[in-house]
Amino acid sequence: MVRSARARSESDAEMYHVISRGAGRQIIFEDNNDRQRYLELLQNAITEHSGEILAWCLMDNHTHLLLKINISDLSEAMRAINSSYVLYFNKKHGRVGPLMQGRFKSEPINSDEYLLTAIRYIHQNPEKAGISKTKDYHWSSYREYTGKAKTVDTAFVLELFGNVAEFERFHKMIDNAAPCIDDNRGRRILDDESALRAARAILDPVRVEEVASLPKAQRDELLCKLKIAKLSVRQIERLTGVSKSIVAKATTEA
């Protein structure tokens, strides 16, 4: 019997923070031509499905999008974008097999406050990753808001801010309380970048890579702290090197 995909949480405002990742964290953009091709596919698919792009950021191994689109069209649009991009990428770079990590993640946005926080979080990704200042990163929609819009419909968001200067001021504030991502089973977990930052803060002075070698009681205590902080079992496994079954057992029995 084939199980149907779980329903996605729906936004009353038809706005979603969408994340697509490379399988096994692999790079999905080798050069700027790849990024430009992805943007073209994104714009075409969202327009075709009567949606709007409110924000975007392309990192080396994942993408962040903020879309205004009907829930029934969201999956079709993202499927069209990702499948077309994978065909392009595999052909261009002479590779085979899956490029993207399973289903994309989507978080419904139901308030202006959360909308603005999500946009700032998306634009600040490069800065938090230590790659570039938010205002200097070429492959995000930040400069469309402060300059000439090409991909994004900026009018709605700028109206909420009042002007570009207020938009820039808001983005100078570093918000470490990143939006949680709904894993489509009703649980809310941190995205991987926020999970790593949270893990380092929680485990200090123990380093993330040292957890697996600690005595069982101390190890399990720290694993539980990570789980309480909304890291998923898979995230804890990837960060600490402790197997998924051990993490699940330690955090369930506590």
C-alpha positions in Angstrom: 0.0 0.0 0.0 1.4 3.4 -1.0 1.1 6.1 1.6 0.0 9.5 0.4 2.2 12.5 1.2 1.2 14.3 4.4 -0.8 17.5 3.9 1.2 20.8 4.3 0.2 23.4 6.9 -1.8 26.1 5.1 -1.5 29.8 5.5 -4.6 31.9 5.6 -2.6 34.7 3.9 -1.3 32.2 1.2 2.3 33.0 2.1 5.0 30.4 2.7 8.7 30.3 3.7 10.0 27.5 1.5 13.4 25.7 1.8 15.0 23.2 -0.6 18.2 21.5 0.2 20.8 19.5 -1.6 20.7 15.8 -0.8 23.3 15.1 1.9 24.0 18.8 2.1 25.7 18.6 -1.3 26.3 21.8 -3.3 23.5 22.6 -5.8 25.1 25.7 -7.4 28.5 25.3 -8.9 28.6 28.8 -10.5 26.7 31.9 -11.1 25.2 30.5 -14.3 23.6 27.8 -12.2 22.1 30.4 -9.8 20.8 32.5 -12.7 19.2 29.4 -14.3 17.4 28.6 -11.0 16.1 32.1 -10.7 14.7 31.9 -14.2 13.0 28.6 -13.5 11.7 30.1 -10.2 10.2 33.2 -11.8 8.6 31.2 -14.7 7.0 28.6 -12.5 5.7 31.1 -9.9 4.2 33.3 -12.6 2.7 30.3 -14.3 0.9 29.4 -11.1 -0.3 32.9 -10.4 2.0 33.4 -7.4 4.4 36.1 -6.3 8.0 36.0 -5.1 8.4 38.1 -1.9 12.0 37.2 -1.0 14.7 34.7 -2.0 18.3 33.7 -1.1 20.5 31.1 -2.9 23.1 29.5 -0.7 25.6 26.9 -2.0 23.6 23.9 -0.9 20.1 25.2 -0.3 17.6 27.9 -1.2 15.2 30.0 0.9 12.1 31.5 -0.8 9.2 33.5 0.5 6.2 32.9 -1.8 2.7 34.2 -2.0 0.8 31.4 -3.7 -2.2 29.2 -3.2 -1.4 26.0 -1.3 -2.7 23.8 -4.1 -0.2 25.5 -6.5 2.8 25.5 -4.2 3.7 21.9 -4.6 3.2 21.9 -8.3 5.3 25.0 -8.7 8.2 23.8 -6.5 8.1 20.4 -8.2 8.4 22.1 -11.6 11.3 24.3 -10.4 13.3 21.6 -8.7 12.8 18.8 -11.3 13.7 21.2 -14.2 16.8 22.4 -12.3 18.0 18.9 -11.5 17.8 17.9 -15.1 19.7 21.0 -16.1 22.3 20.6 -13.4 22.9 16.9 -14.0 23.3 17.4 -17.7 25.6 20.4 -17.4 27.9 18.9 -14.8 27.8 15.3 -16.0 26.2 13.7 -12.9 23.3 11.3 -12.3 20.9 10.7 -9.5 19.0 12.9 -7.0 20.3 16.4 -6.3 17.7 17.7 -3.9 16.9 16.3 -0.5 13.4 14.8 -0.6 10.4 17.1 -0.3 10.9 20.8 0.2 10.0 22.3 3.6 7.3 24.9 3.9 6.3 27.1 6.8 3.0 29.0 6.6 3.1 32.7 7.4 0.0 34.2 9.0 1.0 37.6 10.4 2.8 40.7 9.2 5.2 40.4 12.1 6.2 36.8 11.1 6.4 37.8 7.4 9.0 40.6 8.2 11.0 38.3 10.5 11.1 35.6 7.8 12.2 38.0 5.2 15.0 39.3 7.4 16.0 35.8 8.3 16.2 34.8 4.6 18.3 37.8 3.7 20.6 37.4 6.7 21.5 33.8 5.8 24.9 34.7 4.1 25.9 36.9 7.0 25.1 34.3 9.7 27.0 31.8 7.7 30.0 34.1 7.6 30.0 34.4 3.8 29.0 38.0 3.2 27.3 41.1 4.7 23.6 41.0 4.1 23.7 44.1 2.0 26.6 42.9 -0.2 25.4 39.4 -1.0 24.6 39.2 -4.7 22.3 36.2 -4.7 19.5 37.3 -2.5 16.5 39.7 -3.0 17.9 42.2 -0.5 19.3 44.4 -3.2 16.1 44.3 -5.1 14.4 46.0 -2.2 17.1 48.6 -1.9 17.6 49.1 -5.6 15.8 47.9 -8.7 13.4 44.9 -8.4 13.9 42.2 -11.0 12.4 39.0 -9.5 10.5 40.2 -6.4 7.3 42.1 -6.0 8.7 44.6 -3.4 5.7 46.9 -3.1 3.7 44.9 -0.5 6.6 44.4 1.9 7.9 48.0 1.5 4.5 49.3 2.3 4.6 47.5 5.6 7.9 49.1 6.4 6.9 52.5 5.1 10.1 53.2 3.2 13.4 51.6 2.1 15.4 53.3 5.0 13.2 51.5 7.6 13.7 48.2 5.6 17.5 48.6 5.8 17.3 49.5 9.5 15.3 46.4 10.3 17.8 44.3 8.5 20.7 45.6 10.5 19.2 44.0 13.6 20.5 40.4 13.9 17.7 38.1 15.0 19.1 34.9 16.4 15.7 33.5 17.1 15.3 32.1 13.6 11.9 30.9 12.3 11.2 27.3 13.0 10.4 25.0 10.1 7.4 22.8 10.1 8.4 19.2 9.1 4.8 18.5 7.8 4.0 16.2 10.7 3.0 19.0 13.1 6.4 19.3 14.7 8.4 22.5 14.6 12.2 22.3 14.4 15.0 24.6 13.8 16.6 24.9 10.3 20.1 23.4 10.1 22.1 26.7 10.5 20.1 27.7 13.6 20.4 24.1 14.9 24.2 24.3 14.8 24.3 27.7 16.6 21.9 26.4 19.2 23.9 23.2 19.7 27.1 25.1 20.3 25.5 27.4 22.8 23.7 24.5 24.7 26.8 22.2 24.8 29.4 24.8 25.7 32.1 24.1 26.9 31.7 20.7 25.3 32.2 20.8 21.5 29.6 19.3 19.3 32.1 16.7 17.9 33.0 15.6 21.4 29.5 14.4 22.5 29.8 11.0 20.9 32.9 10.1 23.0 31.5 11.2 26.4 30.4 8.8 29.1 26.9 7.5 28.4 25.1 9.4 31.2 26.7 12.7 30.3 26.2 12.1 26.6 22.5 11.2 27.0 21.9 14.3 29.2 23.3 16.6 26.5 21.3 14.8 23.8 18.2 15.4 25.8 19.0 19.1 26.1 19.4 19.3 22.3 16.1 17.6 21.7 14.3 20.0 24.2 15.8 22.9 22.2 13.8 21.7 19.2 16.6 20.0 17.2 15.3 17.0 15.3 16.8 13.5 15.9 18.3 13.6 12.4 19.9 17.0 13.1 21.4 15.8 16.4 22.7 12.7 14.6 24.4 14.8 11.9 25.9 17.3 14.3 27.2 14.9 17.0 27.9 11.7 15.1 25.7 9.8 17.5 23.5 7.3 15.7 19.8 8.1 15.2 18.7 5.0 17.2 20.9 6.0 20.2 19.6 9.6 20.0 16.0 8.4 19.8 16.4 6.0 22.7 18.2 8.5 24.9 15.7 11.3 24.4 12.7 9.0 24.7 13.7 7.3 28.0 14.7 10.5 29.7 
